[in-house]
Amino acid sequence: MPYVNIRITREGATPEQKAELIGGVTDLLVRVLGKNPATTVVTIDEIDLDNWGIGGLPVLDYRAAQTAKEAGR
């Protein structure tokens, strides 16, 4: 019984987008590993931006630094 946990930032993913993620991951496991979709579990955790970090920075600071870096090119 596969269990897949998807973690995304809480930035407004719609129910339709979440359903597409769940269906797509399930289909991938069926196609690649031959898993039974009836016993495949997919969960989605939405994480507040305050609780998400990249490269040692809170995600908003990281994004700002990346934007500044790209603007300086």
Secondary structure by P-SEA (a helix, b strand, c coil): cbbbbbbbccccccaaaaaaaaaaaaaaaaaacccccccbbbbbbbbcccccccccccaaaaaaaaaaaaaac
